Amino acid sequence: MKLYEGGIKDFKTLLKNCVLMKLNNPEKTWQVKKQEELILRSDMAYELGGGTKHAISGLAFTTDETLVSKDGCYFVGKDLSDISEDCDYARITLIRLKKDAFDNQQGNEVYDMLRKIDFARYHVYPNGFMLRISAVKERECARVSKDAIKQGISFSHVGDCFAKEYHLRPEVEAVETYFITGSMFDFDTCNQIVHKWEQITESLNRIFEGFTMDCGSCNLKEICDEVEGLREMHEKR
């Protein structure tokens, strides 16, 4: 799965200009609710990515162990206990799939597999951490409750909750999660990288469903021309 690897490298290049902190595994597993928790404004400590702030969520795949070697949780900026007001936010997930993940996969089964892994984020409800996701606007923000802050919630807790959900999929080998709240981070460029990942995934759907074979009329032609492997995959179809 080399389609996303150029973007993964671009994202990691962005991190070279930042102070990147690796989080230790949490000593205790954070409570996960069975259903989404409603956190009212009066109950929240702050909102990550609220209002006009950046609110980015991105997911990319690879089978290359040099890009994603093992599970890890990282952050740039401040951890949850050190944030006191609404701020820009990004959660970037890099997933290494097993090398045989695509063996015997036919047609849109590849797209379906990637989407099912992506949809795991809709089933993770850390106590005191309410996600607000808009797939159409490609935004993901989160409300953090005052009680959760008092109980010591951290990005390591939240990242651990997501990683465990992703690992429920048999194809997933390793998960790297990056939480970013640093004001000096290049959120605009990161947003462009993440948007391209989403276009790649959507292009796979177009290719396998056979929506159009006329590249000239397809609004995803530019991404197919740019990303190595997509055009070849389309021509094989």
C-alpha distance (Angstrom), angle and dihedral (degrees) to the residues before:
residue distance angle dihedral
M1 . . .
K2 3.80 . .
L3 3.79 95.8 .
Y4 3.80 94.4 95.3
E5 3.78 99.1 34.6
G6 3.80 97.5 93.7
G7 3.81 89.0 55.0
I8 3.80 92.1 46.1
K9 3.79 89.4 54.9
D10 3.82 90.6 47.2
F11 3.80 90.7 51.8
K12 3.79 92.8 49.4
T13 3.80 88.9 49.3
L14 3.82 88.2 58.4
L15 3.79 89.0 55.1
K16 3.81 92.0 57.8
N17 3.81 88.5 75.0
C18 3.82 91.7 53.5
V19 3.77 138.7 70.6
L20 3.80 100.2 -108.4
M21 3.79 116.7 -162.5
K22 3.80 123.1 -162.4
L23 3.79 113.8 -142.8
N24 3.78 122.8 -140.3
N25 3.77 119.0 -125.3
P26 3.81 109.1 -88.7
E27 3.79 115.2 -100.8
K28 3.79 90.1 -136.8
T29 3.79 128.5 33.0
W30 3.79 111.3 -113.3
Q31 3.78 116.8 -120.7
V32 3.79 114.4 -98.9
K33 3.78 119.2 -157.4
K34 3.80 122.0 -135.0
Q35 3.77 91.5 -130.0
E36 3.77 137.9 21.0
E37 3.79 114.8 -69.5
L38 3.79 119.7 -137.2
I39 3.79 112.1 -134.7
L40 3.78 112.6 -171.1
R41 3.80 121.0 -150.8
S42 3.79 89.1 -109.2
D43 3.83 89.8 57.8
M44 3.77 98.9 43.9
A45 3.78 127.4 94.3
Y46 3.80 92.3 -154.9
E47 3.78 142.4 -39.6
L48 3.78 125.2 -108.2
G49 3.79 109.0 -139.9
G50 3.79 95.0 -2.2
G51 3.80 125.8 156.6
T52 3.79 112.3 -7.4
K53 3.82 93.7 -14.5
H54 3.78 120.8 116.5
A55 3.80 110.8 -90.1
I56 3.80 109.6 -178.3
S57 3.77 131.4 171.5
G58 3.78 120.5 176.7
L59 3.79 136.5 173.6
A60 3.79 127.6 -168.8
F61 3.79 133.0 175.5
T62 3.78 135.5 -144.7
T63 3.79 140.4 159.4
D64 3.80 91.7 -152.5
E65 3.80 112.4 112.1
T66 3.81 91.2 -161.0
L67 3.82 89.8 64.5
V68 3.81 97.7 42.7
S69 3.79 109.9 17.0
K70 3.81 102.4 169.0
D71 3.78 143.6 -24.5
G72 3.79 114.0 -55.7
C73 3.79 141.0 155.6
Y74 3.82 121.4 -149.2
F75 3.77 138.8 172.6
V76 3.79 139.8 -162.8
G77 3.79 118.1 -156.3
K78 3.79 121.5 4.9
D79 3.79 130.1 -8.9
L80 3.79 118.8 -125.6
S81 3.81 95.7 -93.8
D82 3.82 91.6 54.6
I83 3.82 97.8 50.2
S84 3.80 115.7 97.0
E85 3.81 103.9 172.9
D86 3.80 143.1 23.8
C87 3.79 112.0 -63.9
D88 3.80 144.7 170.0
Y89 3.78 112.8 -77.5
A90 3.78 142.4 -169.0
R91 3.80 132.6 176.1
I92 3.79 112.3 -167.0
T93 3.79 121.3 -174.8
L94 3.80 124.5 -165.6
I95 3.79 115.2 -169.6
R96 3.77 127.5 -166.4
L97 3.78 111.9 -152.6
K98 3.77 125.4 -156.2
K99 3.78 111.9 -90.1
D100 3.80 90.9 -118.9
A101 3.82 93.1 48.8
F102 3.81 91.0 109.9
D103 3.78 98.0 43.2
N104 3.80 111.8 122.2
Q105 3.81 90.9 3.0
Q106 3.77 112.6 144.6
G107 3.80 129.4 -157.1
N108 3.77 115.0 -51.2
E109 3.83 91.7 4.4
V110 3.82 86.3 92.9
Y111 3.79 91.9 54.1
D112 3.80 91.4 44.2
M113 3.79 91.5 52.0
L114 3.81 93.3 51.2
R115 3.80 92.2 46.9
K116 3.79 92.6 49.2
I117 3.78 89.4 54.1
D118 3.80 90.1 47.6
F119 3.81 92.2 49.4
A120 3.81 90.0 60.7
R121 3.81 86.9 89.3
Y122 3.81 89.2 68.2
H123 3.80 90.1 61.2
V124 3.81 101.0 50.4
Y125 3.81 115.7 96.1
P126 3.82 111.2 172.1
N127 3.78 110.6 -168.2
G128 3.81 109.2 -96.7
F129 3.82 94.3 7.3
M130 3.80 112.5 99.6
L131 3.79 117.0 -172.6
R132 3.79 119.3 -148.9
I133 3.80 106.9 -163.2
S134 3.78 129.0 -174.8
A135 3.80 109.0 -178.5
V136 3.81 90.9 -178.7
K137 3.81 93.0 56.1
E138 3.82 91.1 35.4
R139 3.80 90.8 -126.6
E140 3.79 132.6 135.6
C141 3.77 122.4 -178.7
A142 3.80 130.5 166.6
R143 3.78 137.3 -148.0
V144 3.79 116.0 -144.3
S145 3.79 117.1 -156.7
K146 3.79 125.2 -132.2
D147 3.80 90.1 -125.2
A148 3.81 91.9 54.6
I149 3.80 90.4 53.2
K150 3.81 89.9 51.0
Q151 3.81 89.6 50.5
G152 3.81 90.8 53.5
I153 3.80 103.9 -106.8
S154 3.80 113.8 -179.5
F155 3.78 138.1 177.1
S156 3.80 88.1 -102.0
H157 3.82 88.8 62.6
V158 3.80 93.4 48.0
G159 3.80 93.5 43.8
D160 3.80 90.4 50.2
C161 3.82 90.5 53.1
F162 3.81 91.7 52.8
A163 3.81 94.8 43.3
K164 3.80 91.9 53.3
E165 3.81 90.7 51.3
Y166 3.81 92.2 49.7
H167 3.79 90.8 48.9
L168 3.79 89.9 60.0
R169 3.78 84.9 78.3
P170 3.84 108.8 84.4
E171 3.81 92.6 -141.3
V172 3.81 94.3 61.4
E173 3.80 115.3 99.1
A174 3.84 103.5 167.3
V175 3.81 138.1 1.7
E176 3.80 128.2 -154.3
T177 3.81 115.3 -169.6
Y178 3.80 124.3 -167.3
F179 3.81 122.7 -167.4
I180 3.79 114.4 -167.8
T181 3.81 126.8 -168.5
G182 3.80 99.7 144.2
S183 3.80 113.7 127.5
M184 3.81 91.8 -146.0
F185 3.81 93.4 58.5
D186 3.82 117.2 110.6
F187 3.80 97.3 -116.1
D188 3.81 93.5 166.8
T189 3.80 93.9 59.0
C190 3.80 90.5 42.3
N191 3.79 89.2 53.5
Q192 3.82 90.2 53.4
I193 3.81 90.9 51.1
V194 3.80 92.3 49.0
H195 3.81 91.8 47.0
K196 3.80 89.2 54.5
W197 3.82 90.6 52.3
E198 3.79 89.4 53.8
Q199 3.80 90.6 48.9
I200 3.81 90.2 51.9
T201 3.80 91.6 53.0
E202 3.78 91.4 46.9
S203 3.81 90.2 48.4
L204 3.80 89.0 56.8
N205 3.78 88.3 55.6
R206 3.81 91.4 50.5
I207 3.79 91.8 48.7
F208 3.78 97.6 47.4
E209 3.79 95.5 41.0
G210 3.78 90.8 47.6
F211 3.81 93.0 -133.1
T212 3.78 91.1 158.5
M213 3.76 137.1 -0.6
D214 3.81 92.5 -174.4
C215 3.80 102.3 95.4
G216 3.80 91.5 -173.6
S217 3.80 92.1 64.2
C218 3.81 97.4 41.9
N219 3.81 117.0 103.4
L220 3.82 89.0 -148.2
K221 3.81 94.5 58.4
E222 3.81 92.0 106.6
I223 3.80 93.4 57.0
C224 3.83 91.3 46.6
D225 3.80 89.9 52.2
E226 3.79 92.1 48.5
V227 3.80 103.5 42.8
E228 3.78 116.1 72.3
G229 3.78 111.8 -122.8
L230 3.79 101.2 19.5
R231 3.80 97.0 90.9
E232 3.80 91.4 45.3
M233 3.78 89.6 51.2
H234 3.80 90.7 50.4
E235 3.81 93.0 49.2
K236 3.82 90.4 52.1
R237 3.79 88.3 55.2
